Amino acid sequence: MPDNPSFNAIVERYAGIEGRDLIAHVVKDYPGRVALLSSFGAESAVLLHMLSEVAPDLPVLFLDTGKLFDETIAYRDRLVKELGLTGLRVIAPDAADLARNDPDGALHGSNTDLCCHIRKTVPLARATEDFDVLISGRKRFHGAARSDLGFVSEQDGKLKIEPLAAFSALDLSNYVQAHHLPSHPLKSFGYHSIGCAPCTVAGGTEDDPRAGRWQGSDKTECGIHFAANGQIIRTVTRAAADAR
């Protein structure tokens, strides 16, 4: 690709491409500049399997907030091994940020937005500084801020690629069955969307999986992709984080 193509030119280039093919095109067009974000949650196996077929060594950024279910860590290790993914990078919150803002580990009970900010948004912003293109597994059927999700978007000078944007719950289920992919252990206990343990309960449906996240509040996004008000977030600098 040209060194600095316009965003419209990039959208046009990838028009009509999704799933595994979109991943393959992006990895080829931006060598060494692409990373995939994965929570290793309830729906993560599909995107990770696609990646394993075209670029198993691509960096996979996994955010360990320190509040995850043990089952998620075990599932991560299983998928990495079974799919042959060699680029896993485990990202963690800054110890100084935790000591300053959440010394007793109970911030999630009083300020979920700030908890997500220091445990997710800030460390991920640091970890992605060296990448120009980020691939994630968001889908339109999740609703809320994701309803009009495009396959390609631009955020803070980075390309955001969503290969599964148009996938339905049935598409995901069919893919998992066709490729004999293992399920997250908590799915059998009624968890359809899995985040941090203190803020996730069993619930939701295949068509509305995120109903079990931040139950009892109007919060729908952790802040990695969007702010709590549904607007695309801006890059979080260390100074901005310290000012919170």
Secondary structure, DSSP 8 states (H G I E B T S, - for coil): --SS--HHHHHHHTTT--HHHHHHHHHHHSTT-EEEE----TTHHHHHHHHHHH-TTS-EEEE--S-B-HHHHHHHHHHHHHHT---EEEE---HHHHHHH-TTS-GGGT-HHHHHIIIIIHHHHHHTTT-SEEE----GGG-GGGTT--SEEEETTEEEE-TTTT--HHHHHHHHHHTT----GGGGGTBSS--BGGGB-SB--SSSGGGGBSTTSS----SSSB-TTSSB-----HHHHHH-
